[in-house]
Amino acid sequence: MTNHVHMLLTPGKSDSAGNLMKRLGQRYVQYINRTYKRSGTLWEGRFRSSIIQQEEYLFS
């Protein structure tokens, strides 16, 4: 699927993943706004994240 990404992160601090997503989103919006000569936000809602157990993403 080309409309989303999956990332598996192991944060060193409790707020590391949130800060990463914040910075990534800010940079992406800046890029899109510059490229398409627009302004404002791209999304109305926040990203969604969920905690998974190691067994759920191990490949056999």
GINORWO-V255971 format. One record per residue. N is the residue number from 1. PHI is phi in whole degrees, 0 to 359 (* if undefined). PSI is psi in whole degrees, -180 to 180 (* if undefined). D_LAST is the distance of its C-alpha to the last C-alpha in whole Angstrom. Layout:
BEGIN
n:N phi:PHI psi:PSI d_last:D_LAST
n:N phi:PHI psi:PSI d_last:D_LAST
END
This chain:
BEGIN
n:1 phi:* psi:138 d_last:22
n:2 phi:258 psi:3 d_last:25
n:3 phi:260 psi:6 d_last:26
n:4 phi:199 psi:169 d_last:24
n:5 phi:230 psi:157 d_last:21
n:6 phi:243 psi:132 d_last:19
n:7 phi:232 psi:135 d_last:19
n:8 phi:254 psi:114 d_last:17
n:9 phi:241 psi:143 d_last:20
n:10 phi:239 psi:94 d_last:20
n:11 phi:288 psi:145 d_last:24
n:12 phi:279 psi:-27 d_last:26
n:13 phi:232 psi:161 d_last:29
n:14 phi:295 psi:-27 d_last:29
n:15 phi:257 psi:7 d_last:31
n:16 phi:297 psi:-46 d_last:29
n:17 phi:295 psi:-41 d_last:26
n:18 phi:297 psi:-42 d_last:30
n:19 phi:294 psi:-40 d_last:32
n:20 phi:300 psi:-48 d_last:29
n:21 phi:295 psi:-37 d_last:29
n:22 phi:298 psi:-50 d_last:33
n:23 phi:295 psi:-41 d_last:33
n:24 phi:298 psi:-45 d_last:31
n:25 phi:296 psi:-42 d_last:33
n:26 phi:297 psi:-45 d_last:36
n:27 phi:294 psi:-40 d_last:35
n:28 phi:296 psi:-44 d_last:34
n:29 phi:297 psi:-41 d_last:37
n:30 phi:299 psi:-43 d_last:39
n:31 phi:298 psi:-49 d_last:38
n:32 phi:297 psi:-44 d_last:38
n:33 phi:296 psi:-41 d_last:42
n:34 phi:293 psi:-45 d_last:43
n:35 phi:298 psi:-44 d_last:41
n:36 phi:257 psi:13 d_last:43
n:37 phi:48 psi:55 d_last:46
n:38 phi:229 psi:180 d_last:45
n:39 phi:216 psi:165 d_last:45
n:40 phi:102 psi:-171 d_last:44
n:41 phi:269 psi:162 d_last:40
n:42 phi:259 psi:-33 d_last:38
n:43 phi:239 psi:149 d_last:36
n:44 phi:273 psi:-37 d_last:38
n:45 phi:255 psi:171 d_last:35
n:46 phi:275 psi:170 d_last:33
n:47 phi:291 psi:159 d_last:29
n:48 phi:246 psi:136 d_last:27
n:49 phi:226 psi:156 d_last:24
n:50 phi:211 psi:147 d_last:22
n:51 phi:276 psi:133 d_last:21
n:52 phi:236 psi:156 d_last:17
n:53 phi:275 psi:154 d_last:15
n:54 phi:304 psi:-38 d_last:13
n:55 phi:297 psi:-23 d_last:10
n:56 phi:284 psi:-22 d_last:11
n:57 phi:239 psi:9 d_last:9
n:58 phi:285 psi:139 d_last:7
n:59 phi:262 psi:139 d_last:4
n:60 phi:261 psi:* d_last:0
END
